[in-house]
């Protein structure tokens, strides 16, 4: 069963990567068929198998030898690992993590992501709460975005702020402190020379780490 769950998760990671990349290039998700972005050679079916194809190809296109971004491989491995913890009691947090995983892939490529992913994540975090709590959180989120839109030079994205709110609702303030510390540390270590970065992928990696530690 764990192997099947891993396969499903890795496929979701592969799909999310393709979706984010095609959105960056303003391409349809359905057309054209998967191909090398450098030489445009269509990929064969065996070259589309998550994880396996990256390893067999040694991370390069068979035709032009252009390196394949390792983001795809990492997303497939993390997606598969996450889904091995799926059961009747964990479907909610895993759905929440998967939702923000898709947002992280978009953020990595474009430093933006579809707003509806944030709303789905927030809805999952509010699952089981009373309507009063829903209204309060929606008001806080709307106010937060309104204030952000009037920030002359934002130093953080509003998507990051929405992730903070969603994580705090899902896991609590104490867990949130550990989560932010690890995410910020990873971002500083990996991007020491970068003035602008996509922060949501680091938030997502930190969230996955703490989830797997707890599982």
N, C-alpha and C positions, 0 to 999 in steps of 0.2 A: 504493500500500500504506500509506503514512504517513497518508493521509487516512482510510482505513478504520480504522486503529488509533486515530487521534484520535477518531473517532466512537464507537468502542467505549469508550474511556476516558472520554469526556464522559458517555456513558450510565451508566457505573458511578458517576461522581461524582454524577449526578442521582439515581440509585437510592439511593446512600448517604445523601444529604441527606434524601430522603423517608423513608427508614427511621428515621434518627435523630430526625427531627421527629415522626414518628408514635409512636415509642417514648416520647418526652417526653410526649406527650398520651395515652399508653396506648391507642392505637388500633391496629386490625389493619392489617397491611401490605397486605392485599388488599381491605379494605372500610372505609369507602366509597370511591368513585372520587375521583380527585384533584379538589380544589376550592379556592376561595379561603377562607382561614381566617377572614376577616372577614365577608364577605357570603354565604358558603356556595355561591356560584355554581359549578356543575361546569365544569371546564376542557375546552375543545374539543381534539381531537387535535393540531392545529397549535400549541396553546399548551403542549404537553408536549415539544416538540422542544428538546433541550438547547442552550444558548447562544443559538440563533437566536430562540427565543420570548422570552427575556428582553430581547434587544435590540429586537425588534419592539414589544414591549409597553412599552418604555422603563422597565422595572423597576416597573411598576404594574399592578394588576388593571384590566381593561377595564371592569368594572361599577362598582366602588366607588372606584377610583383609589387604593386602599391600596398603599403601597410594598411590593414583594416583597423579602424579605431578600437582599442581595447575596451571602450565603454560598453560596447555590445556584449562582449564576453563577461564583463563584470556584472552587468544587469541580468544576464541569463543565470549566472551562478547565484547571485543574491536572491533573485526571484525564486529559483528552485529551492534554495535553502529555507527561505521564508515559508514556502508552502508545505514543507515537511512538518511544520508545527501546527498545521490546520486540523481542527477537529470541531465538534459541535460547540465546545466551550470557547474556542478562540476565533471563530469566524469574524466577529466584529472588529477586534484589533487588527487582524490580518487584512481585512477589507480596507480598513483605515490606512494601514501601512502601504498597501498596494496602490491606493488612490494617490497618496503623496509620492509614491515611487514614480508614478507616471508624471506627476508634476515636476519631480526632480530631473527626469530625463529631458523634459521640455526646457526647463530652466538651464540645464547644462549647455544645450545647443543654442538657445535664443535669449536667455535671461528673462523669459516670459513664460507663462503657461495659461491654458484656458481657465477663466474664472470659475467655471462650473465645477472644476476639480476641487477647488477650495471649498465651495459650498457643499459638495458631497462629503468631503472630509469633515467639515464642521457638523453636518447632519449626523454622521456616524458617531462623532464624539458626543453629541447630545442625545444619542439613542437611549430611551428609557427615562429621560428627564421630563419634568412637568412642562406644560405649555408656558407657564410663567418664566421658567428658566430659558426656554427657547426664545421668548420675546426679549428678555434681558440681553442674551448673548447676541442676537441679531442686531439689537440697538447698539451694543458695544462695538460690534464689527463694523457697522455702518458709520458710526462716529469715528472710529479709528481710520477708516478709509477716507472719510471726509477731511479729517485733520491732515492725513498724509498728502492728499491732493493739493493742500495749501502750503505744504512745506517747500520753500523756495529751492533748496538744494538737498534732496533726500539722500541720506547716507545708507539707507537700507530700503529694500523693496517692500511694497505693501503685501506682496505674497509671503515674504518672510514673517511679517507681523501676523498675518492670518494663520500661518503655520504655528507660531508661538501660542496663539490663542487656542487653536485646535488641540495642540499637544497638552497644554495646561488643563484643558477640560477632560482630556482622555486619561491622563496619568497623574495629575496633581502637581503642586508647586515644587515639592521636594525632588521628585523625579525630573521635573523640568530643569532644575538647577544643574543636575548631573548631565543631562542631555545637552544643554547649551554649552557647558564647559568642554565636553568632548568635541562637539561640532566646531566650536571656535578654535580649539587647539589644532584639530586636523586642518582647518582652513589656513591657519597661520603657518603651519609647518609646510604644507604643500604649495601655498601661494605666497611665499615670502616676498617675491618681487612683483606681485600683481596688485595694482591699485583698485581694480574692479573685478569682482568675481561673482559666480553663481553660488549662492550660499545654501540654497535648498538641498542640493545633493549631499552636502556635508551634514546638514540637519537630518537627512534621511538615513545616511550611513550610521550616524550616532543613534538614531531611533531603532534601527535594525540591530545594532550591537546590544543595546540595553534589553531589547525584546528577547533576543536569543540567549542572553545571559540569564534572564528570568525564566526562560523555558527549559 
